[in-house]
Amino acid sequence: MMNVSDFDYHLPASLIAQAPLARGEARLMVVDRAAGTRREAAVRDLPALLTAGDLMVVNDTRVFPARLIGRRDPSGGSVECLLLERVDDEQWLALVHPGQKLKPGSRVIVEDAVRAPGVRLQAEILERQFFGRRLIRLDVEGASTVDAAVDALGHVPLPPYIHRPDTAEDRERYQTVFANARGSVAAPTAGLHFDADLLKGLDRAGIARASVTLHVGYGTFKPVRVDRVEDHTVDAERFSIPAATLEAIRATKAAGRRVVAVGTTTVRALESWARSQGPPATTDLFIYPGYEFRVVDALLTNFHLPKSSLLMLVAAFAGRELVLDAYRDAVARQFRFYSYGDAMLVV
């Protein structure tokens, strides 16, 4: 049995990154599991830190502007709606605020005469569901599809620990250069560090690249509310893995090279596939110390919240004490934490 409190550490609020650096300019802590050591480098050093023949696997999900700001119809009261998951062409699961006042039958209007003149979304609350979720129906005017209207009117769903409004820059920066498959409400943040120059450097160094798709849900920010690690559950997320990626993994393993996962979302997709060997669909895999990794040999990841399931995943991969020592050192060195922060490479 493990206690959630065993995964706590002190983080000054001043170290939570509120804005991004330029891509590729972050600091990097390199943690060597076999040697039990750590050292500081830079994300730009990745081509020299990996080995020719390694396979880097990235998550190519695309974040959509899922945060809608509107007004109640007809009272005019302010409403915020976070789209979580599409049910069909018109219906979505969403978090709405203020939820207590928005009962089934309530209507919300979303429009912005400056950003998207003539575009309008009407949301109707259909039913209440668990954990504050609502089933809603979206109707659109002035755009060809609901997605087009959401893109025009929506705001980037920045994480709750970034205490500022989203900006036009976030539309591009809170998106990886690999982003292709629309569906996430949060970025796979380890991928935010890459730019074209870094990818060229990795190509020259002989580092192969493949992709998976895991659509990151709001559950990535779900706090661990239990005392025992084993009692926690994670929300299911949709994922898929192309046949070409699976072939590349098999070839890499056969050659004795490493599979390098970019981000915890990639880890969960790869390890979920390894456990089932069936067609990818959804995963609620919770990885914590004691888990036996079957695919991933190295991990690039950002720094995670205290007592979070993502920190537990990294601790499962590298060892709890080694990881927490590295985190304490990162705090002492004033690394930048969380989504727009610096990175860690575990080898």
C-alpha positions as CSV (number, residue, x, y, z in Angstrom):
1,M,0.0,0.0,0.0
2,M,1.2,3.5,-0.8
3,N,0.0,6.8,0.6
4,V,-0.8,9.7,-1.8
5,S,1.1,11.9,0.7
6,D,4.3,10.0,-0.3
7,F,4.2,11.9,-3.6
8,D,4.1,15.4,-2.2
9,Y,6.7,18.1,-2.5
10,H,6.9,21.9,-1.9
11,L,6.6,24.1,-4.9
12,P,6.6,27.9,-4.6
13,A,3.8,29.4,-6.6
14,S,6.4,31.7,-8.3
15,L,7.8,28.7,-10.2
16,I,4.5,27.8,-11.9
17,A,5.1,29.0,-15.5
18,Q,2.4,31.5,-16.5
19,A,3.6,32.0,-20.0
20,P,5.7,30.0,-22.5
21,L,9.3,30.4,-23.6
22,A,10.1,30.1,-27.3
23,R,9.9,26.5,-28.4
24,G,13.1,24.7,-27.8
25,E,14.4,27.1,-25.2
26,A,13.5,25.3,-22.0
27,R,15.9,23.9,-19.5
28,L,16.1,20.1,-19.2
29,M,16.9,17.9,-16.2
30,V,18.4,14.6,-17.3
31,V,17.7,11.7,-14.8
32,D,19.7,8.5,-15.2
33,R,17.8,5.6,-13.6
34,A,20.7,3.1,-13.7
35,A,23.3,5.5,-12.2
36,G,20.8,7.2,-9.9
37,T,22.1,10.6,-11.0
38,R,20.7,13.9,-12.5
39,R,22.2,16.8,-14.3
40,E,21.0,19.9,-16.0
41,A,21.0,20.3,-19.8
42,A,18.7,22.1,-22.3
43,V,15.9,20.8,-24.5
44,R,18.1,21.8,-27.5
45,D,20.6,19.1,-26.4
46,L,18.1,16.3,-27.0
47,P,19.8,15.1,-30.3
48,A,23.1,14.6,-28.4
49,L,21.3,13.0,-25.4
50,L,19.6,10.3,-27.4
51,T,21.2,7.5,-29.5
52,A,21.0,6.9,-33.3
53,G,18.3,4.2,-33.8
54,D,16.2,5.3,-30.9
55,L,12.5,5.8,-31.7
56,M,10.8,8.9,-30.4
57,V,7.0,8.5,-30.1
58,V,4.9,11.7,-29.9
59,N,1.2,12.4,-29.3
60,D,-0.3,14.1,-32.4
61,T,-3.6,15.1,-30.8
62,R,-4.8,18.7,-31.4
63,V,-6.3,20.9,-28.8
64,F,-9.5,22.7,-29.7
65,P,-10.8,26.0,-28.2
66,A,-13.2,24.2,-25.9
67,R,-13.9,27.0,-23.5
68,L,-17.0,28.9,-24.4
69,I,-18.1,32.2,-22.7
70,G,-21.7,33.2,-23.2
71,R,-24.9,34.4,-21.5
72,R,-28.1,32.9,-20.3
73,D,-31.1,33.3,-22.6
74,P,-33.1,35.3,-21.8
75,S,-31.8,36.6,-18.4
76,G,-28.4,37.6,-19.7
77,G,-26.3,36.1,-16.8
78,S,-22.7,35.2,-17.5
79,V,-22.1,31.5,-18.3
80,E,-18.9,29.5,-18.9
81,C,-19.0,26.2,-20.7
82,L,-16.1,23.8,-21.1
83,L,-16.7,21.2,-23.9
84,L,-15.4,17.8,-22.7
85,E,-16.4,15.2,-25.2
86,R,-18.5,15.0,-28.4
87,V,-21.4,12.5,-28.1
88,D,-22.7,13.0,-31.7
89,D,-22.9,15.8,-34.2
90,E,-24.9,18.1,-31.9
91,Q,-24.6,16.7,-28.4
92,W,-21.6,17.2,-26.0
93,L,-20.6,16.4,-22.5
94,A,-19.6,19.7,-20.8
95,L,-18.8,21.4,-17.6
96,V,-20.9,24.5,-17.1
97,H,-20.7,27.4,-14.6
98,P,-22.7,28.3,-12.7
99,G,-23.9,24.8,-12.8
100,Q,-26.5,25.0,-10.0
101,K,-28.6,27.6,-12.0
102,L,-28.4,25.8,-15.3
103,K,-31.1,23.1,-15.1
104,P,-32.3,20.9,-18.0
105,G,-34.1,23.2,-20.5
106,S,-31.8,26.2,-19.8
107,R,-30.3,27.9,-22.8
108,V,-27.0,29.7,-23.3
109,I,-26.0,32.0,-26.2
110,V,-22.4,32.3,-27.3
111,E,-21.4,35.1,-29.7
112,D,-18.6,37.6,-30.2
113,A,-19.2,40.5,-32.5
114,V,-15.5,41.5,-32.6
115,R,-13.8,38.1,-33.0
116,A,-16.5,36.4,-35.1
117,P,-19.2,38.7,-36.4
118,G,-22.4,36.8,-37.4
119,V,-21.4,33.5,-35.8
120,R,-23.6,32.3,-32.9
121,L,-23.9,29.1,-30.9
122,Q,-26.9,28.2,-28.8
123,A,-26.4,25.6,-26.1
124,E,-29.4,23.8,-24.5
125,I,-28.9,21.9,-21.2
126,L,-30.4,18.4,-21.8
127,E,-29.6,16.6,-18.6
128,R,-27.4,16.6,-15.5
129,Q,-24.7,13.9,-15.2
130,F,-22.1,12.9,-12.7
131,F,-19.3,15.1,-11.3
132,G,-20.8,18.3,-12.5
133,R,-21.1,17.3,-16.1
134,R,-24.0,18.2,-18.3
135,L,-25.3,16.8,-21.6
136,I,-25.8,19.8,-23.9
137,R,-27.0,20.3,-27.5
138,L,-25.2,22.9,-29.7
139,D,-27.0,24.6,-32.5
140,V,-25.0,26.9,-34.8
141,E,-25.8,30.0,-36.9
142,G,-23.4,31.8,-39.3
143,A,-20.9,28.9,-39.6
144,S,-20.9,25.7,-41.7
145,T,-20.4,23.3,-38.7
146,V,-20.4,23.3,-34.9
147,D,-16.6,22.8,-35.0
148,A,-16.2,25.9,-37.2
149,A,-18.3,27.9,-34.8
150,V,-16.4,26.6,-31.8
151,D,-13.1,27.5,-33.5
152,A,-14.3,31.0,-34.1
153,L,-15.9,31.7,-30.7
154,G,-14.0,29.4,-28.3
155,H,-11.1,30.2,-26.0
156,V,-8.0,28.1,-25.4
157,P,-8.7,25.9,-22.3
158,L,-5.6,26.9,-20.4
159,P,-4.9,24.8,-17.3
160,P,-6.5,26.0,-14.0
161,Y,-3.0,26.9,-12.5
162,I,-2.4,29.5,-15.3
163,H,-3.9,32.5,-13.7
164,R,-4.5,34.8,-16.7
165,P,-6.9,35.0,-19.7
166,D,-5.9,33.2,-22.8
167,T,-4.3,35.3,-25.6
168,A,-4.0,35.0,-29.4
169,E,-0.5,33.6,-28.8
170,D,-1.9,30.7,-26.8
171,R,-3.9,29.5,-29.8
172,E,-0.6,28.6,-31.5
173,R,1.7,28.0,-28.5
174,Y,-0.6,25.7,-26.5
175,Q,-0.4,23.3,-29.5
176,T,2.4,21.0,-30.4
177,V,4.0,21.1,-33.8
178,F,2.8,17.5,-34.2
179,A,-0.9,18.4,-33.7
180,N,-3.1,16.8,-36.2
181,A,-6.1,14.9,-34.8
182,R,-8.6,17.3,-33.2
183,G,-10.0,16.2,-29.8
184,S,-8.0,17.4,-26.7
185,V,-9.0,19.9,-24.1
186,A,-5.4,20.0,-22.8
187,A,-2.1,19.9,-24.6
188,P,0.3,16.9,-24.3
189,T,2.7,19.4,-22.9
190,A,6.1,17.6,-23.3
191,G,5.5,18.0,-27.1
192,L,5.3,21.8,-26.7
193,H,9.1,22.0,-26.6
194,F,9.7,21.0,-30.2
195,D,10.2,23.2,-33.2
196,A,11.4,22.6,-36.7
197,D,15.1,23.2,-35.9
198,L,15.0,20.7,-33.0
199,L,13.3,18.1,-35.2
200,K,15.9,18.6,-37.9
201,G,18.6,18.1,-35.3
202,L,17.0,14.8,-34.2
203,D,16.7,13.7,-37.8
204,R,20.4,14.3,-38.4
205,A,21.2,12.4,-35.2
206,G,19.4,9.3,-36.5
207,I,16.5,9.5,-34.1
208,A,13.4,8.0,-35.7
209,R,9.9,9.4,-35.0
210,A,6.4,7.9,-34.9
211,S,3.1,9.0,-33.5
212,V,0.1,7.9,-31.4
213,T,-3.1,9.8,-30.8
214,L,-4.5,10.1,-27.3
215,H,-7.1,12.8,-26.8
216,V,-6.3,14.5,-23.4
217,G,-9.4,15.0,-21.3
218,Y,-10.1,17.3,-18.4
219,G,-9.4,14.4,-16.1
220,T,-5.7,15.1,-16.6
221,F,-6.2,17.8,-14.0
222,K,-8.4,15.6,-11.7
223,P,-7.0,15.8,-8.2
224,V,-6.3,12.6,-6.3
225,R,-8.9,12.8,-3.5
226,V,-8.1,9.4,-1.8
227,D,-5.5,8.6,0.8
228,R,-4.3,5.4,-0.7
229,V,-2.8,5.5,-4.2
230,E,-4.4,2.2,-5.1
231,D,-7.9,3.6,-4.5
232,H,-7.6,6.3,-7.2
233,T,-9.0,5.9,-10.7
234,V,-8.3,8.0,-13.8
235,D,-10.8,9.0,-16.4
236,A,-10.9,7.1,-19.6
237,E,-9.4,8.8,-22.7
238,R,-9.7,7.8,-26.4
239,F,-6.5,6.7,-28.2
240,S,-5.3,5.1,-31.4
241,I,-2.0,3.8,-32.7
242,P,-1.2,3.6,-36.4
243,A,0.0,0.2,-37.7
244,A,3.2,2.0,-38.9
245,T,4.0,3.0,-35.3
246,L,3.5,-0.5,-34.0
247,E,5.8,-1.8,-36.7
248,A,8.4,0.8,-35.8
249,I,8.2,-0.2,-32.2
250,R,8.7,-3.8,-33.0
251,A,11.7,-3.1,-35.2
252,T,13.3,-0.8,-32.6
253,K,13.0,-3.4,-29.9
254,A,14.3,-6.1,-32.2
255,A,17.4,-3.9,-32.9
256,G,18.0,-3.4,-29.2
257,R,17.2,0.3,-29.4
258,R,15.0,2.4,-27.1
259,V,11.5,3.6,-27.4
260,V,11.4,7.2,-26.1
261,A,8.0,8.4,-25.1
262,V,7.3,12.1,-25.4
263,G,4.9,12.8,-22.6
264,T,2.8,10.8,-20.1
265,T,-0.1,10.6,-22.6
266,T,2.2,8.7,-25.0
267,V,3.3,6.4,-22.2
268,R,-0.4,5.6,-21.4
269,A,-1.3,4.9,-25.0
270,L,1.7,2.6,-25.6
271,E,1.4,0.7,-22.4
272,S,-2.3,0.3,-22.8
273,W,-1.7,-1.2,-26.2
274,A,1.0,-3.5,-24.7
275,R,-1.4,-4.8,-22.1
276,S,-4.3,-5.6,-24.4
277,Q,-2.7,-6.2,-27.8
278,G,-6.1,-5.4,-29.1
279,P,-7.5,-2.6,-31.2
280,P,-6.9,0.7,-29.4
281,A,-10.0,2.5,-28.2
282,T,-10.1,4.0,-24.7
283,T,-7.8,3.6,-21.7
284,D,-8.2,4.2,-18.0
285,L,-4.8,2.8,-17.2
286,F,-3.4,4.2,-14.0
287,I,0.4,3.8,-13.8
288,Y,1.9,4.0,-10.3
289,P,5.0,2.5,-8.6
290,G,5.1,-1.3,-9.0
291,Y,3.9,-1.1,-12.6
292,E,6.0,-3.1,-15.1
293,F,6.7,-1.2,-18.3
294,R,6.5,-3.2,-21.5
295,V,7.2,-0.7,-24.2
296,V,8.7,2.6,-22.9
297,D,12.5,2.8,-22.4
298,A,13.0,6.5,-21.9
299,L,10.6,9.4,-21.1
300,L,10.6,13.1,-21.9
301,T,8.1,14.9,-19.6
302,N,7.3,18.2,-17.9
303,F,7.2,18.7,-14.2
304,H,3.9,17.6,-12.6
305,L,1.7,18.7,-9.7
306,P,2.3,17.3,-6.2
307,K,0.4,14.2,-5.4
308,S,-0.9,13.9,-9.0
309,S,-1.4,10.7,-11.0
310,L,1.1,12.0,-13.5
311,L,3.8,12.4,-10.9
312,M,3.0,8.8,-9.8
313,L,3.5,7.6,-13.4
314,V,7.0,9.3,-13.6
315,A,7.8,7.8,-10.2
316,A,6.8,4.4,-11.4
317,F,9.2,4.7,-14.3
318,A,12.2,6.2,-12.5
319,G,11.7,5.4,-8.8
320,R,9.9,7.6,-6.2
321,E,13.0,8.8,-4.3
322,L,15.0,9.5,-7.4
323,V,12.1,11.5,-8.9
324,L,11.3,13.4,-5.7
325,D,15.0,14.2,-5.2
326,A,15.1,15.6,-8.8
327,Y,12.0,17.6,-8.2
328,R,13.5,19.2,-5.0
329,D,16.6,20.0,-7.0
330,A,14.6,21.5,-9.7
331,V,12.8,23.7,-7.2
332,A,16.2,24.8,-5.7
333,R,17.5,25.6,-9.2
334,Q,14.3,27.5,-10.0
335,F,13.2,25.4,-12.9
336,R,9.8,26.4,-14.4
337,F,7.0,24.0,-13.6
338,Y,3.9,22.5,-15.3
339,S,2.5,23.0,-18.8
340,Y,4.5,26.0,-20.0
341,G,7.5,25.0,-17.9
342,D,10.8,23.2,-18.3
343,A,11.3,19.5,-19.0
344,M,12.8,16.3,-17.6
345,L,14.4,13.4,-19.6
346,V,14.5,10.1,-17.8
347,V,16.8,7.5,-19.4
